[in-house]
């Protein structure tokens, strides 16, 4: 097996939820840089230990093939074993310096351990290796967004959307930038596009709810925060935002209930504490 004959496997990434990281609470509308890193799309049902063992056997049989190193690196990353993941991605790119997916994966692993300079270098290398790799632009765009470099991040996310117009994550990430800049109308449009493409992720509903709240569309915001909580009932930010929407709507009872739910999950939630203070 060679890297050139394994295109389907070459594209294995652990980047599935990267663009959905960083929605946050009401901070998303503050204009401050968003500092969250990429999330790992861990599947609790997946037997990563067995996967790693099987992939190790493949590597022993094909020590000069980059693909199984990349795939095992993904398994390590999904188990939060980032040093071992980085070692495997590094071996993959040593064997195949044009392996864009391995550069992207290593960049995401570096982001998990807060080595953003190394991550940026790898996203750049992925784009040089394959200028059509939408995941590389998405990953770099999210990194630049986290640093508050919105113009460069927007350019990357626009390119990611051009290359992969059916990908939900780039729309979501671009919406977060518009939201941070106070352009909530544009943000809502991007969150609509993200939800149209992936209706089962909580983060775009929560983000859209925040923009609708800022636009004074409280009924619709409440619908979105409830949709978020249907997927993620322990999301304190969503409960606090729901409380604020009810408060703005004039429904004191539901506002108090929602704020208390937020504090039961996160006693330090400032939005909920401030809301209860106003209502008391």
N, C-alpha and C positions, 0 to 999 in steps of 0.2 A: 504494500500500500504506500503510495506517495502523496505528498501534499497536492500535487497537481491533479490527481485523480479523485480527490475527496472533497469536492466543492461543498457538498451538503454539510459535511462535518466541519469544514473550515469555518463556517459561519457561526458556530456555537459560541454564544456570548453569555455572560452572566449579567447582562445589562438590562434585563427586561423591565425593571421598575425605576431605572435611573432617573428618567425625566419626571417621575412623579414625586420624587423626594423634594422636600422643601416647601410644601404648600403652607405649613404652619398655621397659626391662628390669624388674628387680625394683623399681625406683623407684615403679612404679605402686601398690605396696602400702605405701608409706612414709607416706602422708598428706600429703606435701609437694605444693604446687601444681604441676600439670603445665604446662610452659611451651611446649610445641610449638605451632606455628601450623598453619594449614590447609595441606594439600598440594594440588598441582595434579594433576588427573587427566590427565596428558599422554599422548597416543597417538603413539608414535614413527612410526607408519605414516601419520599424518594429514599432509597437505601444508598446513601452516599458512600458508606463504608464498603459495601459490596461493589459499587461502581468503581471506587478507587482501586480496590483489589483487582478487579477485572482489567482496568485500564493499565495498571502496573504490569500485568502479564503481557498485555499488548505491547507496551513500551519495551519490555525485555526481549520480545520477539522482533521488534522493529525499532531499534534504538536510534536510527537516523531519520525517523519519520516525525515531523513536527506536529502532525494532527493529534495523536493521542496525548502528547504533552499538553496541548491547548485544552483538550477535553478533560483531562484529569485536573488541570488547573481550575477549570470551571467547577468541578466537583469539590475541590478543596475550598474554593471561594464560597460556595454555597454552605459549606460547613464552618465558615468564618476562620479558616486556617490560611490566613493571607500570606504569611511568609512562604509556605509551601506552594501556594498558588502562584505567587510571583516567581518563584524558582522555576516552576514548570512553564509559565509563559515566557520567561527569559530563555529557557532552553528551546522553546518553539521558535522564537525569533532568531536565535543563533543558527538553528538548522535551516530556517527559511526567512531571510531578512525582509521578504515582501509579504509576510503573513499579517495582513491588516487586522484581522479579528483578534489575534494574540496581543497585538499592541493595545487595542481597545480594552481587552480584558485586563491586561496588566495595569493600564491607566486607572481602571475602575477599582482594582485592588489597591493601588497606591492611594486613591482617594479615601478608601476605608481606613487607612492608617495615617491619614492627614499629610501625605506627601504630595501636595498638589503641584509642586514644580516638576516632579518626575512624571506625574500624570499628564501634565500639559505637554511635556516632551514626547510622551508616547502617543497622545492624540495627534500631535503634529506628524509623527512618524507614520501613523496609520493612514493619514490623508495623503502623504507622499506615496506610500505603498499602493493605495487605491483611492484615487480622488472621487470615486463614485460610492464610497462607503458611507451611507447615511448615519450609521451608528457612531462613527468617529466624529462627525459634525455635531451630532446630538450630544455626545459626551463632552466634547470641548465647549459647546454652547452652554451646557449646564455648569461646567467649571467656571467659565467666564461670568456667568450669571451670579454664581455664588460669591464672586469677587467684586460684584457691582459694576463690571465692565459691560454695560448693557448694549452699547452700539455693536461691539464685536460679537457679543452673544447673539444678538438678533440676526446678524449676518450669517452666523453658523446655523441657527435654527431655521432660518429661511431656506438655506441650502439643504438642510436635512428634510424639510417638507417637500422641496422640489424633487429630491431624489426618492423620497418615500412618502407620497401624499396620503397614504392610508395609515400611516403611523400616528397613533394617538399622542405619543409622549412629547413630540416636538411642539405640537399645538398647545399642549398643557404648559410646557416650559415657557413658550413665547407668551402665553396668556399671563403667566406670573410676572413677566417683565412689564407688560403693559399695565398690569395691576399695580405693581410697585411704582410705576411712573404716574399713576393716577388716571390712566386712560381705561376706565372700567368698561366702556362700551366695546372697545376693541377686545379687551380681555374676555368679556362674556362671549363674543363671537368665537374666540379661540377655544374657550372651554366647551362651547357647544360642539365644535368640531372634534375635540378630544372625546367627549361623551358619545357622540355619534359613532365613533370608531371603536370605543371600548366602554360599554355601558356598565361594566361590573367593577370598575375601579372607584374607590371612594374619593380620592384626592381631587379630581376635577369637579365633582359635585360640591365639595367643600369650598374650593377656590371660587367657583362660580357663585356660590351663595354669598361669599364675602363681597364680591363685586356687585351683586344685586343689592346687598345690604347698603353698600356705599351709594348706589343709585336710587335708594329709597323704595325699592321694589320688595317690600317686606314679605308679602305673601309668597312670592316666588323664592325668596331667600329661605324662608322656612321650609318649603318643599325640598330644596337642595340640602339643607342641613339634616333634615329627616332622612333623605336618601343616603347621605353620608353615614348616619348612625345605623341605618339598616345593615350596612356592610361592616361598619366598625363601631359597635356600641360602646366601646371604652375610650372613645376619642374625646378627651376633655375639651379640646379646642372647639370641636364641633358643638358640644353641649353649651359651652359658653357663648358661642356665636348664635346658636339657636335662642338662648336666653336674651341676647341683645336684640335679635330680630323681634321677638315677642314683646320686649320692652318698648321698642320703637313703635310697634303696632298698637300698643296700649293694653296688652293682655298681661296684667301684672301677675296673676296666678301662675300662668305657664312660664313666665319669665323667671320667677322665683324658683319654680320647680326645676327648670333647666339649669340655672346657675348652681343650685344645690347638687344636681347630678354631676356637673363639672367638678365641683369641689370634692365630691366623694371619690372621684378618680384622681384628681390632682389638687390637693389642698392649697397649693400655692398659686393657682390660676388667678392672675391679676384681673382679667376681664370679668370673671365671675364675682370676685371679691368686690370690685368696684360697682358692679351692677347691683349686688345685694345691698351695698352701702347706700346707693341712690334710692333704692326701693324701700329701705327701712327708715 
